Amino acid sequence: MREIDEADRRLQTYVRGKVSNRQDAEDIAQESWARMAAATRSDRGAVENVRSYLFRIARNLVIDHRRRAASMVEVKVDEAVMERVAEARPDPESALITRTELLRMDRIMAAMPARPREVFRLSRIEGLSFAEIGRRLGTSRQTVHEHMTRALLAIQIAAETDFDPEP
């Protein structure tokens, strides 16, 4: 047990010398031990020099850590530039237009016959194929295709004629 404690202390010291963040160093050391344990349990054969193998694992993990850290570059941007960046949220006018269009589409769908509406919903919203829809509804793939054609035609006509039945 004493040998393991000494090896762990040396490993911790080694990794801390390579990684500036203490928590990252502890994580790397712990992961090194976990990988060592997995390697000695596997059928790959016995590890001849356990200490050397442990430190090689740690070295490789440190290299991986540095690569990840290097890929996450922090860029300082002037506050004036940040103010000109558009917000992720839509402005109130865009939100109202989107809401209005969704309500309109809902009314168009409600005005469709039941089968074309159901086929459209299963295809476009649930992402089912025509064959899957046919199995679910107990109809042929061709019938599903015809219902989908009717649904799309109804939507196209409604869009071209500004269809907007009263709610």
C-alpha positions in Angstrom: 0.0 0.0 0.0 2.9 2.3 0.8 4.3 1.8 -2.7 1.0 2.8 -4.2 0.8 5.9 -2.1 4.3 6.9 -3.1 3.6 6.2 -6.8 0.4 8.3 -6.5 2.3 11.2 -4.9 5.0 11.1 -7.7 2.3 10.9 -10.3 0.4 13.9 -8.8 3.7 15.9 -8.7 4.5 15.0 -12.3 1.1 15.9 -13.6 1.0 19.2 -11.6 4.3 20.2 -13.2 2.7 19.8 -16.6 -0.8 21.2 -16.0 -1.4 24.6 -14.4 -4.8 23.9 -13.0 -4.7 21.7 -9.9 -8.2 20.2 -10.4 -7.2 19.2 -14.0 -4.0 17.7 -12.7 -5.9 15.6 -10.1 -8.4 14.5 -12.8 -5.6 13.5 -15.1 -3.8 11.5 -12.4 -7.1 9.7 -11.4 -7.8 8.9 -15.1 -4.3 7.5 -15.4 -4.9 5.1 -12.5 -8.2 4.1 -14.0 -6.7 3.4 -17.4 -3.8 1.5 -15.7 -6.3 -0.7 -13.8 -8.2 -1.4 -17.0 -5.0 -2.3 -18.8 -3.9 -4.7 -16.2 -7.4 -6.4 -16.1 -7.5 -6.8 -19.9 -6.4 -9.8 -21.8 -3.7 -7.8 -23.6 -1.0 -9.3 -21.5 0.9 -8.3 -18.4 2.5 -4.8 -18.1 6.2 -5.3 -17.6 7.0 -1.9 -16.1 3.9 -0.7 -14.3 5.4 2.7 -13.1 6.7 3.5 -16.6 3.3 2.5 -18.2 1.4 4.7 -15.6 3.5 7.7 -16.4 3.2 7.1 -20.2 -0.6 7.1 -19.7 -0.4 10.4 -17.7 1.9 12.0 -20.3 -0.6 11.1 -23.1 -3.5 12.5 -21.1 -1.6 15.7 -20.5 -1.0 16.0 -24.2 -4.7 15.5 -24.9 -5.5 18.0 -22.2 -3.2 20.6 -23.8 -4.7 20.0 -27.3 -8.3 20.5 -26.0 -7.2 23.6 -24.1 -5.5 25.0 -27.3 -8.6 24.5 -29.3 -10.7 26.6 -26.9 -9.2 29.9 -27.7 -10.6 32.9 -25.7 -11.0 36.0 -27.8 -11.3 39.4 -26.1 -13.8 41.6 -28.0 -14.5 45.3 -27.5 -17.7 46.0 -25.7 -18.9 48.2 -28.6 -18.6 45.3 -31.0 -20.6 43.1 -28.7 -23.4 45.6 -28.5 -23.8 45.3 -32.3 -24.2 41.5 -32.2 -27.8 40.5 -32.7 -29.6 38.9 -29.8 -30.5 35.2 -30.1 -34.1 36.0 -29.2 -36.2 37.4 -32.0 -37.5 40.9 -31.7 -41.1 41.3 -30.7 -42.2 41.9 -34.3 -40.6 38.7 -35.6 -42.1 36.7 -32.7 -45.6 38.1 -33.5 -45.2 37.3 -37.2 -44.1 33.7 -36.4 -46.9 33.3 -33.9 -49.4 34.6 -36.5 -48.1 32.3 -39.2 -48.2 29.3 -36.9 -51.8 30.1 -36.0 -52.6 30.5 -39.7 -51.0 27.1 -40.5 -53.0 25.5 -37.6 -56.2 26.8 -39.1 -55.2 25.6 -42.6 -54.5 22.1 -41.1 -57.8 22.1 -39.2 -59.7 22.9 -42.5 -58.2 19.8 -44.2 -60.0 16.5 -44.4 -59.0 14.2 -41.5 -56.8 11.6 -43.5 -54.7 14.1 -45.4 -54.2 16.1 -42.2 -53.2 12.9 -40.3 -50.8 11.8 -43.0 -49.2 15.2 -43.2 -48.7 15.3 -39.4 -47.2 11.8 -39.3 -44.9 12.5 -42.2 -43.8 16.1 -41.5 -44.0 16.3 -37.7 -43.3 12.7 -36.6 -41.0 12.0 -39.4 -42.5 8.6 -40.5 -42.0 7.2 -44.0 -45.0 6.6 -46.2 -44.6 2.9 -45.7 -44.7 3.3 -41.9 -47.7 5.6 -42.1 -49.5 3.1 -44.3 -48.8 0.3 -41.7 -50.0 2.6 -38.9 -53.2 3.7 -40.7 -53.9 0.3 -42.3 -53.6 1.6 -45.9 -51.3 1.2 -48.8 -48.2 3.3 -49.4 -49.9 4.6 -52.6 -53.0 5.7 -50.6 -50.7 7.5 -48.1 -49.0 9.2 -51.1 -52.3 10.4 -52.4 -53.4 11.8 -49.0 -50.0 13.6 -48.7 -50.5 15.0 -52.2 -53.9 16.3 -51.1 -52.5 17.8 -48.0 -49.6 19.6 -49.8 -52.0 20.9 -52.5 -54.4 22.3 -49.8 -51.5 24.1 -48.1 -50.2 25.4 -51.4 -53.7 26.7 -52.4 -54.2 28.3 -49.0 -50.8 30.0 -49.2 -51.5 31.3 -52.7 -55.0 32.6 -51.8 -54.2 34.0 -48.4 -56.6 31.5 -46.9 -57.4 32.6 -43.4 -60.7 31.2 -42.0 -62.0 32.8 -38.9 -60.8 30.9 -35.8 
